């Protein structure tokens, strides 16, 4: 696989392509779960090619919400601030603010099993946001939700990214979802970027590469 891409601070990008093309691999390289054989990875102006995941200016949200079933939503969110859940007064205030922002303030004392699927994904997103990292990576976190909930999460994400100027890279198999949140798209095929441009040109079929996604401009 070979990737060469530059992303501006605050930019929102969808990563598209067929299964096995390398979309999740690109996110793993950025997050530090995999390391490149050559080349380098610069994040937030610094070289992070060999930096472990915990030290990178990145938060990542997966399709599985990865919430701890025995911890309350408040505790799950708090893990983003301190692994031992020993939060300062200021950190507790931040947690409350994030919970309010994602409409989970009444759910904080509950366990994940007591929440709906959409609420659990909100909690997982909140745990990412609470770390206040400038880069957010999404690996199809909303694909299992029904269309109404998925749209709700995308609207929330759009709002939060705009307010905080978060740099977003989102893997998706849904071009409509990509168009709602990401003006720019990368189309990955066989481990290489075949298209880097406006999402709308893929949606409309104006870009020749849209054929890869089954879209033709008739």
C-alpha positions as CSV (number, residue, x, y, z in Angstrom):
1,X,0.0,0.0,0.0
2,X,1.1,3.5,-0.8
3,X,-0.5,6.7,0.5
4,X,0.5,10.3,-0.1
5,X,-2.0,12.8,1.2
6,X,-2.0,16.2,2.9
7,X,-4.9,17.4,5.1
8,X,-5.4,21.0,6.2
9,X,-6.3,21.7,9.9
10,X,-10.1,21.7,10.3
11,X,-10.7,19.8,7.0
12,X,-13.2,17.0,6.8
13,X,-12.5,14.1,4.5
14,X,-14.4,10.9,3.6
15,X,-12.4,7.8,2.8
16,X,-14.2,5.7,0.3
17,X,-13.5,2.5,-1.7
18,X,-14.3,-1.2,-2.0
19,X,-13.8,-3.6,0.9
20,X,-10.2,-4.5,1.5
21,X,-8.9,-1.5,-0.5
22,X,-6.9,-0.1,2.5
23,X,-9.3,2.5,4.0
24,X,-9.0,1.2,7.6
25,X,-5.2,0.7,7.1
26,X,-4.8,4.4,6.3
27,X,-6.6,5.3,9.6
28,X,-4.5,2.7,11.5
29,X,-1.3,4.3,10.1
30,X,-2.5,7.7,11.2
31,X,-3.5,6.5,14.6
32,X,-0.3,4.5,15.2
33,X,-1.8,1.0,15.3
34,X,0.4,0.2,12.3
35,X,3.7,1.8,11.2
36,X,4.8,2.6,7.6
37,X,7.7,0.6,6.1
38,X,8.9,3.9,4.6
39,X,8.0,7.5,4.5
40,X,6.7,9.6,7.4
41,X,3.6,10.7,9.1
42,X,3.3,14.3,10.3
43,X,0.4,15.2,12.5
44,X,-0.4,18.7,13.9
45,X,2.9,19.9,12.5
46,X,5.1,17.3,14.1
47,X,6.7,14.0,13.0
48,X,4.7,11.1,14.6
49,X,5.9,8.3,12.4
50,X,7.1,6.2,15.3
51,X,5.0,7.7,18.0
52,X,2.8,5.2,20.0
53,X,-1.0,5.7,19.6
54,X,-1.4,7.1,23.1
55,X,1.0,10.0,22.4
56,X,-0.5,11.0,19.0
57,X,-2.9,14.1,18.7
58,X,-5.6,11.7,17.5
59,X,-8.9,10.2,18.8
60,X,-10.5,7.3,17.0
61,X,-14.0,6.0,16.9
62,X,-14.8,2.5,15.7
63,X,-18.0,0.8,14.5
64,X,-18.0,-1.1,17.8
65,X,-18.5,1.5,20.6
66,X,-16.0,-0.4,22.9
67,X,-17.7,0.9,26.0
68,X,-17.0,-1.1,29.2
69,X,-20.2,-2.8,30.2
70,X,-19.5,-2.7,33.9
71,X,-18.8,1.0,34.0
72,X,-21.4,3.8,33.9
73,X,-21.5,6.2,31.0
74,X,-19.8,8.8,33.2
75,X,-17.0,6.5,34.0
76,X,-16.6,5.4,30.4
77,X,-16.3,9.0,29.4
78,X,-13.9,9.7,32.3
79,X,-11.5,7.2,31.0
80,X,-10.7,9.6,28.2
81,X,-9.3,12.0,30.8
82,X,-7.7,9.7,33.3
83,X,-7.2,5.9,33.1
84,X,-7.7,5.6,36.9
85,X,-10.8,7.8,36.8
86,X,-9.3,10.2,39.3
87,X,-10.7,13.4,37.8
88,X,-10.0,16.9,39.0
89,X,-12.9,19.4,39.6
90,X,-12.0,21.0,36.2
91,X,-12.0,17.6,34.4
92,X,-15.4,16.8,35.9
93,X,-16.7,20.1,34.6
94,X,-15.4,19.3,31.2
95,X,-17.1,15.9,31.3
96,X,-20.4,17.5,32.1
97,X,-20.0,20.0,29.3
98,X,-19.3,17.2,26.7
99,X,-22.2,15.1,28.0
100,X,-24.5,18.1,27.6
101,X,-23.2,18.7,24.1
102,X,-24.1,15.2,23.0
103,X,-27.4,15.2,24.9
104,X,-26.3,12.5,27.4
105,X,-26.4,14.4,30.7
106,X,-29.3,12.3,32.0
107,X,-27.6,9.1,31.0
108,X,-24.3,9.6,32.9
109,X,-25.3,7.3,35.9
110,X,-26.5,4.5,33.6
111,X,-24.7,1.4,32.3
112,X,-24.2,0.9,28.5
113,X,-26.8,-1.9,28.4
114,X,-29.4,0.6,29.6
115,X,-28.9,2.9,26.6
116,X,-30.1,2.7,23.0
117,X,-27.7,2.0,20.2
118,X,-27.6,5.6,19.2
119,X,-27.0,6.7,22.8
120,X,-24.1,4.3,23.2
121,X,-22.5,5.7,20.0
122,X,-22.9,9.2,21.4
123,X,-21.2,8.0,24.6
124,X,-18.3,6.6,22.5
125,X,-18.1,9.8,20.6
126,X,-18.1,11.8,23.8
127,X,-15.2,9.8,25.1
128,X,-13.2,10.7,22.0
129,X,-14.2,14.4,22.2
130,X,-13.3,14.7,25.9
131,X,-9.6,14.2,25.0
132,X,-9.7,17.5,23.0
133,X,-7.4,16.1,20.3
134,X,-7.3,18.1,17.0
135,X,-7.7,15.0,14.8
136,X,-10.7,12.7,14.9
137,X,-10.7,9.4,12.9
138,X,-13.9,7.5,12.3
139,X,-14.0,3.9,11.1
140,X,-17.6,3.4,10.0
141,X,-19.0,4.1,13.5
142,X,-22.6,4.7,12.4
143,X,-23.0,2.0,9.8
144,X,-25.0,-0.3,12.1
145,X,-27.5,2.5,13.1
146,X,-30.8,2.9,11.3
147,X,-31.0,5.8,8.8
148,X,-32.7,8.3,11.2
149,X,-30.1,7.7,14.0
150,X,-27.3,7.8,11.5
151,X,-28.4,11.2,10.2
152,X,-28.7,12.5,13.7
153,X,-25.2,11.4,14.5
154,X,-23.8,13.0,11.3
155,X,-25.6,16.3,12.1
156,X,-24.1,16.2,15.6
157,X,-20.7,15.5,14.3
158,X,-20.9,18.2,11.7
159,X,-21.8,20.7,14.4
160,X,-19.1,19.7,16.8
161,X,-16.4,19.6,14.1
162,X,-17.4,23.1,13.0
163,X,-17.4,24.5,16.5
164,X,-14.0,23.0,17.4
165,X,-12.4,23.1,14.0
166,X,-11.6,19.4,14.3
167,X,-9.8,17.7,11.5
168,X,-11.9,14.7,10.5
169,X,-11.2,11.6,8.4
170,X,-14.1,9.2,8.1
171,X,-14.1,5.8,6.5
172,X,-17.5,5.1,4.9
173,X,-19.2,2.8,2.4
174,X,-22.1,5.2,2.2
175,X,-21.5,8.0,-0.3
176,X,-24.6,9.9,0.9
177,X,-23.2,9.9,4.4
178,X,-19.9,11.2,3.1
179,X,-21.6,14.0,1.1
180,X,-23.4,15.2,4.3
181,X,-20.2,15.8,6.3
182,X,-17.1,15.8,4.0
183,X,-16.6,18.2,1.2
184,X,-13.5,16.3,0.1
185,X,-13.1,12.6,-0.5
186,X,-10.3,10.1,-1.0
187,X,-11.2,7.1,-3.1
188,X,-8.9,4.2,-2.3
189,X,-8.5,1.1,-4.5
190,X,-5.9,-1.6,-4.1
191,X,-4.0,0.3,-1.5
192,X,-3.6,3.5,-3.5
193,X,-5.5,6.8,-3.7
194,X,-7.3,6.8,-7.1
195,X,-9.2,10.0,-6.5
196,X,-8.7,13.0,-4.2
197,X,-11.2,15.8,-4.8
198,X,-14.7,17.1,-4.2
199,X,-17.2,14.6,-2.8
200,X,-20.0,16.1,-4.8
201,X,-18.2,15.2,-8.1
202,X,-18.3,11.6,-7.0
203,X,-22.0,11.8,-6.1
204,X,-23.0,13.4,-9.4
205,X,-20.8,11.1,-11.4
206,X,-18.9,14.1,-12.8
207,X,-15.6,12.5,-11.7
208,X,-14.6,9.5,-13.9
209,X,-13.6,7.6,-10.8
210,X,-17.2,7.5,-9.6
211,X,-17.6,4.4,-11.8
212,X,-15.6,2.5,-9.2
213,X,-18.5,3.2,-6.8
214,X,-21.1,2.2,-9.3
215,X,-22.1,5.8,-10.2
216,X,-22.3,6.9,-13.9
217,X,-23.3,10.3,-15.3
218,X,-25.8,9.6,-17.9
